[in-house]
Amino acid sequence: MGPVATIMAGKLQVAFAPRKLQLIDESNQHHGHSGAHPSGESHFRLRISAEALDGKSRVAQHRMIHEALSVELKNRVHALAIEVS
């Protein structure tokens, strides 16, 4: 896991104390696409399960996750695919 993913995972741990957390760097699949960073860590897939997200609508879950990762989403991360279970 690179430095951006490490920071993101730490923030998600603090914000949600997840039962399950997988943060997958998919940047290599987007090389040369818009928003791709030359050194990677710009496109991620998040798989998360957390009590704090249970019972919330999909929109509410995504808003909560986006809020927790707001700095990274504004600066370095171009895309974040979110799967909540």
PDB file with one MODEL, atoms N, CA, C and O in Angstrom:
MODEL        1
ATOM      1  N   MET A   1       0.846  -1.167   0.000  1.00  0.00           N
ATOM      2  CA  MET A   1       0.000   0.000   0.000  1.00  0.00           C
ATOM      3  C   MET A   1       0.894   1.233   0.000  1.00  0.00           C
ATOM      4  O   MET A   1       1.836   1.331   0.787  1.00  0.00           O
ATOM      5  N   GLY A   2       0.593   2.155  -0.876  1.00  0.00           N
ATOM      6  CA  GLY A   2       1.383   3.374  -0.979  1.00  0.00           C
ATOM      7  C   GLY A   2       0.989   4.392   0.078  1.00  0.00           C
ATOM      8  O   GLY A   2       0.091   4.144   0.882  1.00  0.00           O
ATOM      9  N   PRO A   3       1.664   5.544   0.077  1.00  0.00           N
ATOM     10  CA  PRO A   3       1.414   6.551   1.111  1.00  0.00           C
ATOM     11  C   PRO A   3       0.005   7.130   1.082  1.00  0.00           C
ATOM     12  O   PRO A   3      -0.565   7.384   2.143  1.00  0.00           O
ATOM     13  N   VAL A   4      -0.572   7.345  -0.088  1.00  0.00           N
ATOM     14  CA  VAL A   4      -1.931   7.896  -0.171  1.00  0.00           C
ATOM     15  C   VAL A   4      -2.927   6.874   0.365  1.00  0.00           C
ATOM     16  O   VAL A   4      -3.805   7.220   1.155  1.00  0.00           O
ATOM     17  N   ALA A   5      -2.796   5.623  -0.057  1.00  0.00           N
ATOM     18  CA  ALA A   5      -3.696   4.570   0.416  1.00  0.00           C
ATOM     19  C   ALA A   5      -3.561   4.370   1.925  1.00  0.00           C
ATOM     20  O   ALA A   5      -4.556   4.122   2.606  1.00  0.00           O
ATOM     21  N   THR A   6      -2.364   4.474   2.443  1.00  0.00           N
ATOM     22  CA  THR A   6      -2.142   4.317   3.884  1.00  0.00           C
ATOM     23  C   THR A   6      -2.869   5.411   4.664  1.00  0.00           C
ATOM     24  O   THR A   6      -3.500   5.132   5.683  1.00  0.00           O
ATOM     25  N   ILE A   7      -2.784   6.628   4.201  1.00  0.00           N
ATOM     26  CA  ILE A   7      -3.483   7.751   4.842  1.00  0.00           C
ATOM     27  C   ILE A   7      -4.992   7.538   4.766  1.00  0.00           C
ATOM     28  O   ILE A   7      -5.703   7.730   5.753  1.00  0.00           O
ATOM     29  N   MET A   8      -5.476   7.141   3.593  1.00  0.00           N
ATOM     30  CA  MET A   8      -6.909   6.924   3.420  1.00  0.00           C
ATOM     31  C   MET A   8      -7.409   5.809   4.333  1.00  0.00           C
ATOM     32  O   MET A   8      -8.440   5.963   4.989  1.00  0.00           O
ATOM     33  N   ALA A   9      -6.699   4.706   4.381  1.00  0.00           N
ATOM     34  CA  ALA A   9      -7.097   3.577   5.233  1.00  0.00           C
ATOM     35  C   ALA A   9      -7.124   3.988   6.702  1.00  0.00           C
ATOM     36  O   ALA A   9      -8.025   3.595   7.443  1.00  0.00           O
ATOM     37  N   GLY A  10      -6.147   4.771   7.117  1.00  0.00           N
ATOM     38  CA  GLY A  10      -6.110   5.256   8.496  1.00  0.00           C
ATOM     39  C   GLY A  10      -7.308   6.130   8.827  1.00  0.00           C
ATOM     40  O   GLY A  10      -7.908   5.996   9.893  1.00  0.00           O
ATOM     41  N   LYS A  11      -7.651   7.020   7.918  1.00  0.00           N
ATOM     42  CA  LYS A  11      -8.810   7.891   8.136  1.00  0.00           C
ATOM     43  C   LYS A  11     -10.102   7.089   8.195  1.00  0.00           C
ATOM     44  O   LYS A  11     -10.982   7.385   9.004  1.00  0.00           O
ATOM     45  N   LEU A  12     -10.220   6.081   7.347  1.00  0.00           N
ATOM     46  CA  LEU A  12     -11.417   5.242   7.355  1.00  0.00           C
ATOM     47  C   LEU A  12     -11.508   4.420   8.638  1.00  0.00           C
ATOM     48  O   LEU A  12     -12.599   4.215   9.170  1.00  0.00           O
ATOM     49  N   GLN A  13     -10.361   3.949   9.137  1.00  0.00           N
ATOM     50  CA  GLN A  13     -10.337   3.210  10.406  1.00  0.00           C
ATOM     51  C   GLN A  13     -10.833   4.095  11.546  1.00  0.00           C
ATOM     52  O   GLN A  13     -11.652   3.667  12.359  1.00  0.00           O
ATOM     53  N   VAL A  14     -10.342   5.308  11.601  1.00  0.00           N
ATOM     54  CA  VAL A  14     -10.726   6.243  12.666  1.00  0.00           C
ATOM     55  C   VAL A  14     -12.203   6.621  12.551  1.00  0.00           C
ATOM     56  O   VAL A  14     -12.914   6.651  13.555  1.00  0.00           O
ATOM     57  N   ALA A  15     -12.662   6.907  11.346  1.00  0.00           N
ATOM     58  CA  ALA A  15     -14.029   7.388  11.146  1.00  0.00           C
ATOM     59  C   ALA A  15     -15.081   6.298  11.336  1.00  0.00           C
ATOM     60  O   ALA A  15     -16.177   6.579  11.821  1.00  0.00           O
ATOM     61  N   PHE A  16     -14.761   5.057  10.959  1.00  0.00           N
ATOM     62  CA  PHE A  16     -15.801   4.024  10.907  1.00  0.00           C
ATOM     63  C   PHE A  16     -15.522   2.761  11.715  1.00  0.00           C
ATOM     64  O   PHE A  16     -16.437   1.956  11.887  1.00  0.00           O
ATOM     65  N   ALA A  17     -14.320   2.546  12.215  1.00  0.00           N
ATOM     66  CA  ALA A  17     -13.974   1.300  12.911  1.00  0.00           C
ATOM     67  C   ALA A  17     -14.571   0.106  12.161  1.00  0.00           C
ATOM     68  O   ALA A  17     -15.358  -0.651  12.729  1.00  0.00           O
ATOM     69  N   PRO A  18     -14.204  -0.062  10.903  1.00  0.00           N
ATOM     70  CA  PRO A  18     -14.878  -1.058  10.063  1.00  0.00           C
ATOM     71  C   PRO A  18     -14.635  -2.508  10.474  1.00  0.00           C
ATOM     72  O   PRO A  18     -13.582  -2.870  10.998  1.00  0.00           O
ATOM     73  N   ARG A  19     -15.667  -3.324  10.210  1.00  0.00           N
ATOM     74  CA  ARG A  19     -15.536  -4.775  10.376  1.00  0.00           C
ATOM     75  C   ARG A  19     -14.661  -5.327   9.255  1.00  0.00           C
ATOM     76  O   ARG A  19     -13.896  -6.273   9.446  1.00  0.00           O
ATOM     77  N   LYS A  20     -14.793  -4.717   8.090  1.00  0.00           N
ATOM     78  CA  LYS A  20     -14.023  -5.119   6.914  1.00  0.00           C
ATOM     79  C   LYS A  20     -13.599  -3.853   6.177  1.00  0.00           C
ATOM     80  O   LYS A  20     -14.382  -2.915   6.031  1.00  0.00           O
ATOM     81  N   LEU A  21     -12.372  -3.839   5.722  1.00  0.00           N
ATOM     82  CA  LEU A  21     -11.866  -2.700   4.958  1.00  0.00           C
ATOM     83  C   LEU A  21     -10.861  -3.196   3.933  1.00  0.00           C
ATOM     84  O   LEU A  21      -9.827  -3.762   4.288  1.00  0.00           O
ATOM     85  N   GLN A  22     -11.164  -2.985   2.683  1.00  0.00           N
ATOM     86  CA  GLN A  22     -10.231  -3.266   1.586  1.00  0.00           C
ATOM     87  C   GLN A  22     -10.138  -2.003   0.748  1.00  0.00           C
ATOM     88  O   GLN A  22     -11.152  -1.478   0.288  1.00  0.00           O
ATOM     89  N   LEU A  23      -8.948  -1.527   0.556  1.00  0.00           N
ATOM     90  CA  LEU A  23      -8.717  -0.371  -0.291  1.00  0.00           C
ATOM     91  C   LEU A  23      -7.760  -0.814  -1.384  1.00  0.00           C
ATOM     92  O   LEU A  23      -6.589  -1.092  -1.128  1.00  0.00           O
ATOM     93  N   ILE A  24      -8.271  -0.875  -2.599  1.00  0.00           N
ATOM     94  CA  ILE A  24      -7.524  -1.437  -3.723  1.00  0.00           C
ATOM     95  C   ILE A  24      -7.137  -0.317  -4.680  1.00  0.00           C
ATOM     96  O   ILE A  24      -7.992   0.430  -5.156  1.00  0.00           O
ATOM     97  N   ASP A  25      -5.849  -0.212  -4.956  1.00  0.00           N
ATOM     98  CA  ASP A  25      -5.342   0.780  -5.910  1.00  0.00           C
ATOM     99  C   ASP A  25      -5.527   0.221  -7.316  1.00  0.00           C
ATOM    100  O   ASP A  25      -4.858  -0.738  -7.700  1.00  0.00           O
ATOM    101  N   GLU A  26      -6.426   0.814  -8.075  1.00  0.00           N
ATOM    102  CA  GLU A  26      -6.702   0.383  -9.446  1.00  0.00           C
ATOM    103  C   GLU A  26      -6.118   1.360 -10.466  1.00  0.00           C
ATOM    104  O   GLU A  26      -6.521   1.360 -11.629  1.00  0.00           O
ATOM    105  N   SER A  27      -5.188   2.174 -10.039  1.00  0.00           N
ATOM    106  CA  SER A  27      -4.620   3.215 -10.900  1.00  0.00           C
ATOM    107  C   SER A  27      -3.974   2.646 -12.156  1.00  0.00           C
ATOM    108  O   SER A  27      -4.022   3.267 -13.218  1.00  0.00           O
ATOM    109  N   ASN A  28      -3.370   1.469 -12.036  1.00  0.00           N
ATOM    110  CA  ASN A  28      -2.699   0.874 -13.199  1.00  0.00           C
ATOM    111  C   ASN A  28      -3.693   0.580 -14.319  1.00  0.00           C
ATOM    112  O   ASN A  28      -3.287   0.486 -15.478  1.00  0.00           O
ATOM    113  N   GLN A  29      -4.971   0.434 -14.014  1.00  0.00           N
ATOM    114  CA  GLN A  29      -5.988   0.185 -15.029  1.00  0.00           C
ATOM    115  C   GLN A  29      -6.413   1.467 -15.736  1.00  0.00           C
ATOM    116  O   GLN A  29      -7.152   1.422 -16.719  1.00  0.00           O
ATOM    117  N   HIS A  30      -5.947   2.605 -15.239  1.00  0.00           N
ATOM    118  CA  HIS A  30      -6.378   3.898 -15.768  1.00  0.00           C
ATOM    119  C   HIS A  30      -5.209   4.732 -16.292  1.00  0.00           C
ATOM    120  O   HIS A  30      -5.356   5.932 -16.524  1.00  0.00           O
ATOM    121  N   HIS A  31      -4.067   4.109 -16.475  1.00  0.00           N
ATOM    122  CA  HIS A  31      -2.882   4.813 -16.979  1.00  0.00           C
ATOM    123  C   HIS A  31      -3.216   5.518 -18.288  1.00  0.00           C
ATOM    124  O   HIS A  31      -3.726   4.904 -19.225  1.00  0.00           O
ATOM    125  N   GLY A  32      -2.925   6.805 -18.337  1.00  0.00           N
ATOM    126  CA  GLY A  32      -3.175   7.597 -19.537  1.00  0.00           C
ATOM    127  C   GLY A  32      -4.570   8.195 -19.602  1.00  0.00           C
ATOM    128  O   GLY A  32      -4.851   8.997 -20.492  1.00  0.00           O
ATOM    129  N   HIS A  33      -5.447   7.826 -18.683  1.00  0.00           N
ATOM    130  CA  HIS A  33      -6.801   8.378 -18.658  1.00  0.00           C
ATOM    131  C   HIS A  33      -6.801   9.713 -17.928  1.00  0.00           C
ATOM    132  O   HIS A  33      -5.842  10.065 -17.241  1.00  0.00           O
ATOM    133  N   SER A  34      -7.884  10.438 -18.089  1.00  0.00           N
ATOM    134  CA  SER A  34      -8.047  11.706 -17.397  1.00  0.00           C
ATOM    135  C   SER A  34      -7.973  11.496 -15.888  1.00  0.00           C
ATOM    136  O   SER A  34      -8.600  10.583 -15.352  1.00  0.00           O
ATOM    137  N   GLY A  35      -7.223  12.321 -15.224  1.00  0.00           N
ATOM    138  CA  GLY A  35      -7.116  12.267 -13.777  1.00  0.00           C
ATOM    139  C   GLY A  35      -6.095  11.274 -13.254  1.00  0.00           C
ATOM    140  O   GLY A  35      -5.823  11.236 -12.054  1.00  0.00           O
ATOM    141  N   ALA A  36      -5.525  10.467 -14.146  1.00  0.00           N
ATOM    142  CA  ALA A  36      -4.518   9.493 -13.706  1.00  0.00           C
ATOM    143  C   ALA A  36      -3.252  10.235 -13.300  1.00  0.00           C
ATOM    144  O   ALA A  36      -2.783  11.110 -14.028  1.00  0.00           O
ATOM    145  N   HIS A  37      -2.709   9.895 -12.165  1.00  0.00           N
ATOM    146  CA  HIS A  37      -1.479  10.510 -11.683  1.00  0.00           C
ATOM    147  C   HIS A  37      -0.302   9.673 -12.168  1.00  0.00           C
ATOM    148  O   HIS A  37      -0.373   8.445 -12.116  1.00  0.00           O
ATOM    149  N   PRO A  38       0.764  10.285 -12.632  1.00  0.00           N
ATOM    150  CA  PRO A  38       1.906   9.525 -13.163  1.00  0.00           C
ATOM    151  C   PRO A  38       2.488   8.505 -12.193  1.00  0.00           C
ATOM    152  O   PRO A  38       2.987   7.464 -12.621  1.00  0.00           O
ATOM    153  N   SER A  39       2.430   8.787 -10.899  1.00  0.00           N
ATOM    154  CA  SER A  39       2.997   7.840  -9.933  1.00  0.00           C
ATOM    155  C   SER A  39       1.932   6.945  -9.302  1.00  0.00           C
ATOM    156  O   SER A  39       2.206   6.260  -8.316  1.00  0.00           O
ATOM    157  N   GLY A  40       0.730   6.945  -9.858  1.00  0.00           N
ATOM    158  CA  GLY A  40      -0.331   6.070  -9.360  1.00  0.00           C
ATOM    159  C   GLY A  40      -1.083   6.670  -8.202  1.00  0.00           C
ATOM    160  O   GLY A  40      -1.000   7.871  -7.945  1.00  0.00           O
ATOM    161  N   GLU A  41      -1.824   5.826  -7.498  1.00  0.00           N
ATOM    162  CA  GLU A  41      -2.637   6.210  -6.349  1.00  0.00           C
ATOM    163  C   GLU A  41      -3.625   7.335  -6.672  1.00  0.00           C
ATOM    164  O   GLU A  41      -3.756   8.301  -5.921  1.00  0.00           O
ATOM    165  N   SER A  42      -4.312   7.187  -7.802  1.00  0.00           N
ATOM    166  CA  SER A  42      -5.319   8.167  -8.187  1.00  0.00           C
ATOM    167  C   SER A  42      -6.699   7.536  -8.364  1.00  0.00           C
ATOM    168  O   SER A  42      -7.704   8.247  -8.358  1.00  0.00           O
ATOM    169  N   HIS A  43      -6.761   6.225  -8.519  1.00  0.00           N
ATOM    170  CA  HIS A  43      -8.025   5.501  -8.720  1.00  0.00           C
ATOM    171  C   HIS A  43      -8.087   4.333  -7.731  1.00  0.00           C
ATOM    172  O   HIS A  43      -7.221   3.458  -7.733  1.00  0.00           O
ATOM    173  N   PHE A  44      -9.117   4.334  -6.894  1.00  0.00           N
ATOM    174  CA  PHE A  44      -9.239   3.311  -5.861  1.00  0.00           C
ATOM    175  C   PHE A  44     -10.610   2.658  -5.866  1.00  0.00           C
ATOM    176  O   PHE A  44     -11.593   3.244  -6.319  1.00  0.00           O
ATOM    177  N   ARG A  45     -10.657   1.441  -5.358  1.00  0.00           N
ATOM    178  CA  ARG A  45     -11.902   0.736  -5.053  1.00  0.00           C
ATOM    179  C   ARG A  45     -11.896   0.476  -3.549  1.00  0.00           C
ATOM    180  O   ARG A  45     -10.935  -0.067  -3.005  1.00  0.00           O
ATOM    181  N   LEU A  46     -12.977   0.871  -2.890  1.00  0.00           N
ATOM    182  CA  LEU A  46     -13.130   0.682  -1.458  1.00  0.00           C
ATOM    183  C   LEU A  46     -14.228  -0.331  -1.204  1.00  0.00           C
ATOM    184  O   LEU A  46     -15.350  -0.186  -1.689  1.00  0.00           O
ATOM    185  N   ARG A  47     -13.894  -1.352  -0.443  1.00  0.00           N
ATOM    186  CA  ARG A  47     -14.877  -2.319   0.044  1.00  0.00           C
ATOM    187  C   ARG A  47     -14.875  -2.186   1.563  1.00  0.00           C
ATOM    188  O   ARG A  47     -13.860  -2.410   2.223  1.00  0.00           O
ATOM    189  N   ILE A  48     -16.032  -1.818   2.100  1.00  0.00           N
ATOM    190  CA  ILE A  48     -16.101  -1.536   3.526  1.00  0.00           C
ATOM    191  C   ILE A  48     -17.402  -2.050   4.130  1.00  0.00           C
ATOM    192  O   ILE A  48     -18.455  -2.039   3.494  1.00  0.00           O
ATOM    193  N   SER A  49     -17.297  -2.495   5.359  1.00  0.00           N
ATOM    194  CA  SER A  49     -18.445  -2.899   6.155  1.00  0.00           C
ATOM    195  C   SER A  49     -18.233  -2.303   7.542  1.00  0.00           C
ATOM    196  O   SER A  49     -17.213  -2.553   8.185  1.00  0.00           O
ATOM    197  N   ALA A  50     -19.210  -1.508   8.001  1.00  0.00           N
ATOM    198  CA  ALA A  50     -19.065  -0.846   9.296  1.00  0.00           C
ATOM    199  C   ALA A  50     -20.429  -0.552   9.883  1.00  0.00           C
ATOM    200  O   ALA A  50     -21.370  -0.207   9.169  1.00  0.00           O
ATOM    201  N   GLU A  51     -20.522  -0.694  11.184  1.00  0.00           N
ATOM    202  CA  GLU A  51     -21.776  -0.432  11.883  1.00  0.00           C
ATOM    203  C   GLU A  51     -22.267   0.997  11.610  1.00  0.00           C
ATOM    204  O   GLU A  51     -23.469   1.225  11.479  1.00  0.00           O
ATOM    205  N   ALA A  52     -21.351   1.941  11.526  1.00  0.00           N
ATOM    206  CA  ALA A  52     -21.721   3.342  11.292  1.00  0.00           C
ATOM    207  C   ALA A  52     -22.427   3.548   9.957  1.00  0.00           C
ATOM    208  O   ALA A  52     -23.147   4.530   9.778  1.00  0.00           O
ATOM    209  N   LEU A  53     -22.221   2.622   9.020  1.00  0.00           N
ATOM    210  CA  LEU A  53     -22.831   2.735   7.693  1.00  0.00           C
ATOM    211  C   LEU A  53     -24.099   1.891   7.565  1.00  0.00           C
ATOM    212  O   LEU A  53     -24.879   2.071   6.630  1.00  0.00           O
ATOM    213  N   ASP A  54     -24.299   0.963   8.517  1.00  0.00           N
ATOM    214  CA  ASP A  54     -25.465   0.077   8.466  1.00  0.00           C
ATOM    215  C   ASP A  54     -26.760   0.878   8.524  1.00  0.00           C
ATOM    216  O   ASP A  54     -26.882   1.827   9.298  1.00  0.00           O
ATOM    217  N   GLY A  55     -27.721   0.485   7.697  1.00  0.00           N
ATOM    218  CA  GLY A  55     -29.043   1.101   7.718  1.00  0.00           C
ATOM    219  C   GLY A  55     -29.131   2.459   7.052  1.00  0.00           C
ATOM    220  O   GLY A  55     -30.216   3.032   6.960  1.00  0.00           O
ATOM    221  N   LYS A  56     -28.011   2.980   6.587  1.00  0.00           N
ATOM    222  CA  LYS A  56     -28.001   4.276   5.895  1.00  0.00           C
ATOM    223  C   LYS A  56     -28.277   4.055   4.402  1.00  0.00           C
ATOM    224  O   LYS A  56     -27.976   2.992   3.858  1.00  0.00           O
ATOM    225  N   SER A  57     -28.838   5.046   3.766  1.00  0.00           N
ATOM    226  CA  SER A  57     -29.036   4.958   2.320  1.00  0.00           C
ATOM    227  C   SER A  57     -27.676   4.977   1.633  1.00  0.00           C
ATOM    228  O   SER A  57     -26.679   5.397   2.222  1.00  0.00           O
ATOM    229  N   ARG A  58     -27.642   4.529   0.409  1.00  0.00           N
ATOM    230  CA  ARG A  58     -26.395   4.514  -0.362  1.00  0.00           C
ATOM    231  C   ARG A  58     -25.811   5.925  -0.464  1.00  0.00           C
ATOM    232  O   ARG A  58     -24.602   6.117  -0.338  1.00  0.00           O
ATOM    233  N   VAL A  59     -26.672   6.895  -0.692  1.00  0.00           N
ATOM    234  CA  VAL A  59     -26.220   8.282  -0.803  1.00  0.00           C
ATOM    235  C   VAL A  59     -25.604   8.747   0.512  1.00  0.00           C
ATOM    236  O   VAL A  59     -24.554   9.389   0.512  1.00  0.00           O
ATOM    237  N   ALA A  60     -26.247   8.428   1.628  1.00  0.00           N
ATOM    238  CA  ALA A  60     -25.722   8.823   2.934  1.00  0.00           C
ATOM    239  C   ALA A  60     -24.383   8.141   3.215  1.00  0.00           C
ATOM    240  O   ALA A  60     -23.462   8.771   3.735  1.00  0.00           O
ATOM    241  N   GLN A  61     -24.276   6.868   2.876  1.00  0.00           N
ATOM    242  CA  GLN A  61     -23.016   6.144   3.065  1.00  0.00           C
ATOM    243  C   GLN A  61     -21.891   6.807   2.276  1.00  0.00           C
ATOM    244  O   GLN A  61     -20.802   7.036   2.802  1.00  0.00           O
ATOM    245  N   HIS A  62     -22.163   7.109   1.021  1.00  0.00           N
ATOM    246  CA  HIS A  62     -21.142   7.716   0.167  1.00  0.00           C
ATOM    247  C   HIS A  62     -20.758   9.100   0.669  1.00  0.00           C
ATOM    248  O   HIS A  62     -19.585   9.471   0.634  1.00  0.00           O
ATOM    249  N   ARG A  63     -21.729   9.856   1.130  1.00  0.00           N
ATOM    250  CA  ARG A  63     -21.433  11.192   1.676  1.00  0.00           C
ATOM    251  C   ARG A  63     -20.527  11.090   2.899  1.00  0.00           C
ATOM    252  O   ARG A  63     -19.589  11.872   3.050  1.00  0.00           O
ATOM    253  N   MET A  64     -20.809  10.132   3.763  1.00  0.00           N
ATOM    254  CA  MET A  64     -19.997   9.949   4.970  1.00  0.00           C
ATOM    255  C   MET A  64     -18.561   9.577   4.605  1.00  0.00           C
ATOM    256  O   MET A  64     -17.611  10.091   5.196  1.00  0.00           O
ATOM    257  N   ILE A  65     -18.411   8.692   3.640  1.00  0.00           N
ATOM    258  CA  ILE A  65     -17.077   8.266   3.204  1.00  0.00           C
ATOM    259  C   ILE A  65     -16.355   9.418   2.526  1.00  0.00           C
ATOM    260  O   ILE A  65     -15.171   9.643   2.774  1.00  0.00           O
ATOM    261  N   HIS A  66     -17.052  10.142   1.680  1.00  0.00           N
ATOM    262  CA  HIS A  66     -16.442  11.298   1.005  1.00  0.00           C
ATOM    263  C   HIS A  66     -16.010  12.357   2.010  1.00  0.00           C
ATOM    264  O   HIS A  66     -14.970  12.994   1.842  1.00  0.00           O
ATOM    265  N   GLU A  67     -16.802  12.540   3.044  1.00  0.00           N
ATOM    266  CA  GLU A  67     -16.426  13.514   4.081  1.00  0.00           C
ATOM    267  C   GLU A  67     -15.142  13.074   4.789  1.00  0.00           C
ATOM    268  O   GLU A  67     -14.255  13.891   5.035  1.00  0.00           O
ATOM    269  N   ALA A  68     -15.045  11.795   5.113  1.00  0.00           N
ATOM    270  CA  ALA A  68     -13.853  11.285   5.801  1.00  0.00           C
ATOM    271  C   ALA A  68     -12.601  11.423   4.945  1.00  0.00           C
ATOM    272  O   ALA A  68     -11.501  11.600   5.468  1.00  0.00           O
ATOM    273  N   LEU A  69     -12.770  11.342   3.635  1.00  0.00           N
ATOM    274  CA  LEU A  69     -11.630  11.385   2.706  1.00  0.00           C
ATOM    275  C   LEU A  69     -11.592  12.678   1.893  1.00  0.00           C
ATOM    276  O   LEU A  69     -11.008  12.709   0.809  1.00  0.00           O
ATOM    277  N   SER A  70     -12.198  13.728   2.396  1.00  0.00           N
ATOM    278  CA  SER A  70     -12.356  14.958   1.615  1.00  0.00           C
ATOM    279  C   SER A  70     -11.036  15.544   1.119  1.00  0.00           C
ATOM    280  O   SER A  70     -10.960  15.999  -0.022  1.00  0.00           O
ATOM    281  N   VAL A  71     -10.015  15.541   1.940  1.00  0.00           N
ATOM    282  CA  VAL A  71      -8.727  16.130   1.532  1.00  0.00           C
ATOM    283  C   VAL A  71      -8.141  15.352   0.359  1.00  0.00           C
ATOM    284  O   VAL A  71      -7.701  15.945  -0.626  1.00  0.00           O
ATOM    285  N   GLU A  72      -8.136  14.033   0.464  1.00  0.00           N
ATOM    286  CA  GLU A  72      -7.559  13.200  -0.590  1.00  0.00           C
ATOM    287  C   GLU A  72      -8.376  13.299  -1.882  1.00  0.00           C
ATOM    288  O   GLU A  72      -7.809  13.324  -2.974  1.00  0.00           O
ATOM    289  N   LEU A  73      -9.697  13.356  -1.760  1.00  0.00           N
ATOM    290  CA  LEU A  73     -10.549  13.445  -2.945  1.00  0.00           C
ATOM    291  C   LEU A  73     -10.420  14.805  -3.637  1.00  0.00           C
ATOM    292  O   LEU A  73     -10.622  14.908  -4.847  1.00  0.00           O
ATOM    293  N   LYS A  74     -10.090  15.826  -2.884  1.00  0.00           N
ATOM    294  CA  LYS A  74      -9.910  17.155  -3.481  1.00  0.00           C
ATOM    295  C   LYS A  74      -8.541  17.306  -4.132  1.00  0.00           C
ATOM    296  O   LYS A  74      -8.384  18.070  -5.084  1.00  0.00           O
ATOM    297  N   ASN A  75      -7.554  16.580  -3.620  1.00  0.00           N
ATOM    298  CA  ASN A  75      -6.185  16.822  -4.056  1.00  0.00           C
ATOM    299  C   ASN A  75      -5.585  15.745  -4.952  1.00  0.00           C
ATOM    300  O   ASN A  75      -5.039  16.075  -6.005  1.00  0.00           O
ATOM    301  N   ARG A  76      -5.663  14.500  -4.584  1.00  0.00           N
ATOM    302  CA  ARG A  76      -4.900  13.479  -5.293  1.00  0.00           C
ATOM    303  C   ARG A  76      -5.759  12.405  -5.931  1.00  0.00           C
ATOM    304  O   ARG A  76      -5.461  11.953  -7.037  1.00  0.00           O
ATOM    305  N   VAL A  77      -6.817  11.990  -5.257  1.00  0.00           N
ATOM    306  CA  VAL A  77      -7.630  10.874  -5.733  1.00  0.00           C
ATOM    307  C   VAL A  77      -8.646  11.363  -6.754  1.00  0.00           C
ATOM    308  O   VAL A  77      -9.457  12.247  -6.479  1.00  0.00           O
ATOM    309  N   HIS A  78      -8.582  10.772  -7.926  1.00  0.00           N
ATOM    310  CA  HIS A  78      -9.492  11.157  -9.019  1.00  0.00           C
ATOM    311  C   HIS A  78     -10.781  10.350  -8.986  1.00  0.00           C
ATOM    312  O   HIS A  78     -11.847  10.880  -9.302  1.00  0.00           O
ATOM    313  N   ALA A  79     -10.702   9.074  -8.607  1.00  0.00           N
ATOM    314  CA  ALA A  79     -11.882   8.218  -8.627  1.00  0.00           C
ATOM    315  C   ALA A  79     -11.866   7.266  -7.434  1.00  0.00           C
ATOM    316  O   ALA A  79     -10.828   6.718  -7.063  1.00  0.00           O
ATOM    317  N   LEU A  80     -13.055   7.085  -6.841  1.00  0.00           N
ATOM    318  CA  LEU A  80     -13.207   6.159  -5.724  1.00  0.00           C
ATOM    319  C   LEU A  80     -14.500   5.378  -5.939  1.00  0.00           C
ATOM    320  O   LEU A  80     -15.595   5.928  -5.820  1.00  0.00           O
ATOM    321  N   ALA A  81     -14.363   4.101  -6.255  1.00  0.00           N
ATOM    322  CA  ALA A  81     -15.527   3.214  -6.380  1.00  0.00           C
ATOM    323  C   ALA A  81     -15.787   2.654  -4.985  1.00  0.00           C
ATOM    324  O   ALA A  81     -14.881   2.122  -4.343  1.00  0.00           O
ATOM    325  N   ILE A  82     -17.026   2.778  -4.522  1.00  0.00           N
ATOM    326  CA  ILE A  82     -17.372   2.395  -3.154  1.00  0.00           C
ATOM    327  C   ILE A  82     -18.355   1.230  -3.164  1.00  0.00           C
ATOM    328  O   ILE A  82     -19.391   1.265  -3.827  1.00  0.00           O
ATOM    329  N   GLU A  83     -17.991   0.186  -2.397  1.00  0.00           N
ATOM    330  CA  GLU A  83     -18.864  -0.976  -2.208  1.00  0.00           C
ATOM    331  C   GLU A  83     -19.046  -1.160  -0.706  1.00  0.00           C
ATOM    332  O   GLU A  83     -18.105  -1.500   0.011  1.00  0.00           O
ATOM    333  N   VAL A  84     -20.277  -0.929  -0.242  1.00  0.00           N
ATOM    334  CA  VAL A  84     -20.580  -1.083   1.189  1.00  0.00           C
ATOM    335  C   VAL A  84     -21.363  -2.374   1.357  1.00  0.00           C
ATOM    336  O   VAL A  84     -22.327  -2.632   0.636  1.00  0.00           O
ATOM    337  N   SER A  85     -20.934  -3.180   2.318  1.00  0.00           N
ATOM    338  CA  SER A  85     -21.671  -4.427   2.591  1.00  0.00           C
ATOM    339  C   SER A  85     -22.026  -4.522   4.052  1.00  0.00           C
ATOM    340  O   SER A  85     -22.646  -5.498   4.474  1.00  0.00           O
TER     341      SER A  85
ENDMDL
END
